[in-house]
Amino acid sequence: MEKALSEITQYISIPKRHHVWPAALRLFVDEAHRICPLTPGTLWRELSAGDPGSTEPLLIDDLYTIHHNEEHFSESFVYRPERWLDEGETAETMTARKKLREGFSPFGLGSRSYAGKAVAYVKPVLL
């Protein structure tokens, strides 16, 4: 844990209280999952009649493409764990946080999501 503490504090300032570390490690894990999603990443969505593009029955989104969309993630090809930090409760930061969460789904969605999601988040804390 001390090695992780020293490496993490090189990048961002985090209080050295023990209960903060699982959340701090989550910043790094989320950013790693954003850069390189764990699932193949095809999100199929059936379009309803009247939707734009409804001449095609399915819309396919790729997680890698979504996670590197500059609309959701500025400097999307840069590893920046601090982008996940809560930086106050202004309207601007709340909007930015909402965009991050809307564009983040490294484990897939719904019934086809990755079953090991909980393990992927707990394992770094236990190591």
Secondary structure, DSSP 4 states (H G I P E B T S, - for coil): -HHHHHHHHTTS-----GGGHHHHHHHHHHHHHHHS-SS--EEEEEPPTTSTTTTSSEEEEEHHHHHT-TTTSTTTTS--GGGGS-----HHHHHHHHHHHHT--TT-SGGGS-TTHHHHHHHHHH-
